[in-house]
Amino acid sequence: MRLIAALPLVLLMTPAHAAEPPAAIQGNWTVDLSAKPDEPYVKPMVLQLQANGTVKGSFYESEILAGRWKTDRGRTCVSFRTTDGAGPYHTAACLVDDHIEGQTWAERRNFLFNWNAVR
């Protein structure tokens, strides 16, 4: 009887990600931050998805300070925060076929930027 009563608590405490992260989104990416087609501007992104649902790595040459990943509804997405030392940058991105589509909100600079990344 006690085992059955404790089951909901055990389920709440179990990590949502017990399996290995999907390999397709892991690794090194080149992010296209170009504002104009004739003015290329690219920066690196490194994604290291952990089995516990967290994300480590870097974006725009800044360490990922806090991040999460999830596979749901047929896609794998990440969301994380970085900083330039003056303010936070909030990024969300999803793997789409062989590339990543994302957006970054620069809170201090008051802009939202859509971007794409390739291997």
C-alpha positions as CSV (number, residue, x, y, z in Angstrom):
1,M,0.0,0.0,0.0
2,R,2.8,2.5,0.8
3,L,4.6,1.7,-2.4
4,I,1.5,2.6,-4.5
5,A,1.1,5.9,-2.5
6,A,4.7,6.8,-3.1
7,L,4.6,6.1,-6.9
8,P,3.4,9.7,-7.9
9,L,6.2,11.2,-5.9
10,V,8.8,8.9,-7.6
11,L,7.4,9.9,-11.0
12,L,7.7,13.6,-10.2
13,M,11.3,13.2,-9.1
14,T,12.4,11.1,-12.1
15,P,14.4,13.1,-14.7
16,A,12.5,13.8,-17.9
17,H,15.5,12.8,-19.9
18,A,16.7,9.3,-19.0
19,A,17.9,8.5,-22.5
20,E,20.9,9.7,-24.5
21,P,20.4,13.1,-26.2
22,P,19.8,13.0,-30.0
23,A,23.1,13.1,-31.9
24,A,21.7,15.1,-34.8
25,I,21.7,18.4,-32.9
26,Q,24.9,17.8,-30.9
27,G,28.2,19.4,-31.9
28,N,29.5,22.4,-33.8
29,W,27.3,24.8,-35.9
30,T,27.9,27.9,-37.9
31,V,25.2,30.5,-37.1
32,D,24.3,33.0,-39.9
33,L,23.6,36.3,-38.2
34,S,23.8,38.3,-41.4
35,A,21.4,41.3,-41.5
36,K,21.9,41.8,-45.2
37,P,22.5,39.1,-47.8
38,D,25.6,40.7,-49.2
39,E,27.2,41.2,-45.8
40,P,28.0,37.8,-44.3
41,Y,28.3,37.6,-40.6
42,V,28.7,34.2,-39.0
43,K,29.5,33.0,-35.5
44,P,30.1,29.5,-33.9
45,M,27.7,27.6,-31.7
46,V,28.6,24.4,-29.9
47,L,25.8,22.3,-28.4
48,Q,26.4,19.6,-25.8
49,L,23.1,18.1,-24.8
50,Q,23.2,16.2,-21.5
51,A,21.1,13.2,-20.6
52,N,19.6,15.1,-17.7
53,G,18.0,17.6,-20.1
54,T,20.5,20.4,-19.8
55,V,22.6,22.1,-22.5
56,K,26.2,23.1,-22.2
57,G,28.5,24.6,-24.8
58,S,28.8,28.1,-26.3
59,F,27.0,30.6,-28.6
60,Y,28.5,33.6,-30.2
61,E,31.7,32.8,-28.4
62,S,29.9,33.1,-25.0
63,E,29.5,30.2,-22.6
64,I,26.0,28.8,-22.3
65,L,25.1,29.6,-18.7
66,A,21.8,27.9,-18.4
67,G,20.1,25.7,-21.0
68,R,17.6,23.0,-21.5
69,W,16.7,20.7,-24.4
70,K,13.7,18.6,-25.3
71,T,12.4,16.3,-28.0
72,D,8.7,16.6,-28.5
73,R,6.1,16.9,-31.3
74,G,8.6,15.5,-33.8
75,R,11.4,17.9,-33.2
76,T,14.4,18.6,-30.9
77,C,14.8,22.1,-29.5
78,V,17.1,23.9,-27.2
79,S,16.7,27.0,-25.1
80,F,19.5,28.7,-23.2
81,R,20.9,32.0,-21.8
82,T,24.3,33.6,-22.5
83,T,25.7,37.0,-21.7
84,D,28.1,39.6,-23.1
85,G,28.9,40.8,-19.6
86,A,26.4,43.7,-19.8
87,G,23.2,41.8,-20.2
88,P,21.5,38.5,-21.0
89,Y,20.8,36.9,-24.3
90,H,17.9,34.4,-24.5
91,T,18.1,31.9,-27.3
92,A,15.6,29.3,-28.5
93,A,16.3,27.0,-31.5
94,C,15.0,23.8,-33.1
95,L,16.6,21.3,-35.4
96,V,14.8,21.3,-38.8
97,D,16.0,18.6,-41.2
98,D,19.8,19.2,-41.5
99,H,19.9,22.8,-40.0
100,I,18.9,24.8,-37.0
101,E,16.3,27.6,-37.0
102,G,16.5,29.9,-34.0
103,Q,16.0,33.3,-32.5
104,T,17.8,35.3,-29.9
105,W,16.4,38.1,-27.7
106,A,19.0,40.6,-26.6
107,E,17.2,41.9,-23.5
108,R,19.6,44.8,-22.8
109,R,19.8,45.8,-26.4
110,N,16.0,45.5,-27.0
111,F,16.1,43.4,-30.2
112,L,15.0,40.0,-31.4
113,F,17.0,38.3,-34.1
114,N,16.0,35.3,-36.2
115,W,18.9,33.2,-37.5
116,N,19.8,29.9,-39.1
117,A,22.7,27.5,-38.5
118,V,24.4,24.8,-40.6
119,R,27.2,22.3,-39.9
